[in-house]
């Protein structure tokens, strides 16, 4: 599958529970902020939507996240824009 974001760092949350997903997401965002990556992909899958909802909650609360949205071409992943480092 060809995606528009295949150059972006990616984390796959398949098989994680909510609590572990929260830790992984925040660490992933922080690490990518530190190395000044502008865009990242979080793969949460579709399933029952629990990890997707958790992902959105964490991203809303994370001050390093500028914006995020579900990928138009793959509802199982979220595209995140990270704030620029000052």
PyMOL commands that set and color helices and strands:
alter all, ss='L'
color gray80, all
select helices_A, chain A and resi 18-34+50-61
alter helices_A, ss='H'
color red, helices_A
select strands_A, chain A and resi 9-12+39-43+65-71+74-82
alter strands_A, ss='S'
color yellow, strands_A
deselect
rebuild
show_as cartoon
